Amino acid sequence: MKLYYSPGACSLAPHIVLNELGTDYSLEKVDLADKKTETGANFTDVNTKGYVPTLEVAKDQVLTEVATIVQYLADKAGNTKLLPKFGSMDRYRAMEMLNFVSSELHKGIGGLFNKAMPEDGKKAIIERVEKRLGWVDAQLAGKPYLLGAEFSVADAYAFTVMNWGQWVGIDIKQWPNIAAYMERVGSRPAVQAALKKEGLIGG
């Protein structure tokens, strides 16, 4: 199994999940600007969408999209702590949270990296994202993780996306529950290992 990634991009989420599961895998870094992998391969030959994450699950067979990849990984491992059993209401709550992170946080915060976006557009996006983050902060009141007592694939994704705030003018520390959550998730060994491997922290 191989994960194609770009340091700090949304591919960090499945990287964290792979570490949490203890799954054997390899990594290949992608330069998203020129669509080349670190071995010199044309990345669009691997994934015609041209972006990460991309998980090679077998020869000539890849999966894309964060929410799909992290569910696949947890299901394949049979890990019901990282992702509740399919068909249960808890599973649908997990899927609900994954979709929220994807549509309301990822697309919003990620869009702020677009250098061509006018300032008025950025301001409107930040205002909307901050409302969504206020909702997240309220969900974290009295519980350590988004789905409750257990760390899940939704936390790997949310941590990855909310971590981008530091680069796009969103101060996560203004929400105390989120600030504590980011420290809590960020200190997990699987997260630390992924951050170090991607060169995002020292060590």
N, C-alpha and C positions, 0 to 999 in steps of 0.2 A: 504494500500500500504506500502510495507516495502523495504527499501534499505539496502542491505548488502554492507558493506564498510570496507576499511582498511585506517587508518589515513594517509592523504596526497597522497594516491594513486589516480588513475584516477577516482575512484568513487567520488572524491570531486566534479567533474563537475556536475553530476546529483544531488548531494546534494545541490549545489548552485542553480541549476535550480528549485528544489523543494521549496527552500526558496523564490526565486524570484516570484514563482507562488502563494505562500501562501497555497500550497496543504497540506492536512493532510497526515502525513506519520509517520512511525516509522523507527528506525535505529537498525541494529544489526551488531556489529563489528566482523570482521573475522581475525583470525590469519592465514595468508597465508602460514606460514611455516609448521604448523601442520594440516591445513585445518579444524580447529575447530572454531565454532562461540562462542561468549561470553556466550551463554546459554549452551554450551557444545555439541551442535549438530555437526554432521559431515557435513561440508560445501559441500562436493562433492555430498551429497544426494540432496542438493538444486540446485547446478549448477555443472554438471558433468565436465565442463571445469576447475573448480577449481580456478577461479580467479574472482575478482571484476572488475566492478560493476555488481551486480545482483539485478534486481528489481522484487519483487514478486507483480504481478498485481492482482492475484486472487489465491485461494487455488490451489496448484499444477500447477500454471502457472507463469513462470518467463520470463523476457526479459534480454538479455545480450548485451554487446558491447556499449560503450559510445555513439557513434553517433546515434545509434538506440534508446537508452533509452531517450536521451534528446529530440529527435524529437517526440517520443511517448508522453512524458510529455507535451510538448508545444502544440501538436496537440489535445491531450485529453482535455486540458484546453481551447482550442480555442484562445490561445494567439498569435496574429500575430505580436506583437512587438518582442517577443523572437524568433519567427520563422515565416517567411513570409508564406502566403497562398500557399498550395500545388498547383502545376501547373503553378505558376507564375515564371518569370525569376528570381526574387529576391529569390525565394525558391531554385532554382537550384544553385544560387550563394552561398546561405547558405550551401547547401549540398556539393558544391565544396570546401568550406572552411573547413567544418567538415572533409571531406576526406583528405584534405591537412594536417590538424592537426594530424589526425590519422596515416597517412602513412609516412609523412615527419618529424614530430616533435615527436610524441608519441613514435613511434618505434625507432627513433634515440636516443633521450635523455633517454628514458626508458632503452635501451640496455646498457647504460653506468653504470647502477647499477650492472651489471653482474660482480662479482668479479673474475670470471674465464677468463674474456676476456684479452688477452695480450695487452700491452701498445700500440703497433703499431696499433692494431685494434681500440682501443679507440681514438687514434689520428686521424685516418681516419674518424671515425664517427663524432668526434667533428668538423673536417674541413667541412664535408658535412652539418652538422646541422647549423654551423655558416653561411654558404651561405644561407640556408633556412631562418634563422633568419634575415639576411640582407634583404631578400625579404619582410618578415613581417614588418620590420621597415619601408620600403618604402611604404607599403600599408597603414600604420598608419599616414603617413604625412598628416596633415591637417584635420584629422577626429578622433573622440574620440574612436571609436570602429571598429572592423574588417569589419563590413558590412556597416558602415556609422555612422549616428547620434544615433542609438538605440543600446543598449546592447542586445546581442543575445545569444542563446545557444552555438554558436561558440566561443564566448568570455569566457564563463564558462569553456569550454574545453581547449582553448588556454592558459588561465591564469593558470589552473591546471598544464599543462605540462611544460610551460615555468618556472613555479615556481621551478621545479626540478633542474634547472640549478645551483642553489646555492649548491647543494649536489654532483654535478658530474663535477665540474670544468669549468662551462660555466658562465661567468660573464655577465648577462643580461644588466647590466648598461652601457656596451660599445655601446649599441644602444639606443640613446636618446629617440626616439619615443616609443620604447618598454618599457623603464624604466618608462616613464611617464604613459604609458598605465597600467603597472602593479600596480602602485600606485593608479591610477584611479579606476581600477577594484577592487583592494584589499580593497578599502575604502567603497565599497558598503555594505549596511547593511546586505544583504543576504549572501554576501561572508564572512563578519566578523562573522556572526552567525555560518556559516558552519565551519570556521577555529577554532572558539572557541569550538564548539561541538566536533570536532575531536581532540582537545587538541594541536592544532598547534600554537596557540597564547594564551596568558593569558586572563583572564576575566571571 
